[in-house]
Amino acid sequence: MTFLETAIKAAQAAGELLMEHFGKELNVDEAKHHDIKLALDRESQDLITSILLEQFPDHAIYGEEGLAGNQESDYQWIVDPIDGTVNYFYGIPHFCISIALRHKEELVIGVILDPSLNELWSVEKGGPAFLNGKEISVSPRTTIEESILFFGYGKTEEAMEKGHQRFKRASLRARKMRMMGSAALGMAYIATGRLDAYVESRISLWDIAAGQLLLEAAGGKTELTPVEGEPDVLSIIATNGKIPIEEIL
């Protein structure tokens, strides 16, 4: 089984697990002011990990819910077992599973699955981006005024203040603004031409790794800036590569 086939198998298995429990009473591991951790987050990652390591036992797993496998490996799977956990918990059908494979710091595989809509995005480095087997590309839109922008907010006071300022500037010019709750789906939507840009000052690698490869294969651009002192926490500007996003930042 190839890297991509294995990633798809793992995502689909996790998707089935999530849909079995969607809309039902869920066990909360940790409830913070701005976030929720579910027991199902761990169960989903454990399921994904078992499938990936069964096929590639010498690989590393780097996920939102922890590490597994051989952390010295040149191959590292980057996993978000539920991107959009708060949406999921509240019964909002906008969440996904995100799986990427990195080889020596280079992204080579990306898979994003929205199990509630049965939408599967997939990409291999050097190849086109696909949604349910059909090749996709970013939108042709070239101006902010005709665009829909997706903004996210970090959970620190500084990140929220920066997000507020950016949102205000952008909303005065953009056709519409959206805050949707899943970074991975936001990037997949840009790759598919549904949205035109995504901006957030603090996001984790597992949220956007698969989306970055997918978006760039579909013709978009991603700018990532490390947040000082926090490994794999990033500031992101992702676009269709055509709109002048710097005009609103």
Secondary structure, 3 states (H helix, E strand, C coil): CCHHHHHHHHHHHHHHHHHHHCCCCCCEEEECCCCEEEHHHHHHHHHHHHHHHHHCCCCEEEECCEEEECCCCCEEEEEEEEECHHHHHCCCCCCEEEEEEEECCEEEEEEEEECCCCEEEEEECCCCEEECCEECCCCCCCCHHHCEEEECCCCCHHHHHHHHHHHHHHHCCCCEEECCCCHHHHHHHHHHCCCCEEEEEEEEHHHHHHHHHHHHHCCCEEEEEECCCCCCEEEEEEECCCCCHHHHC
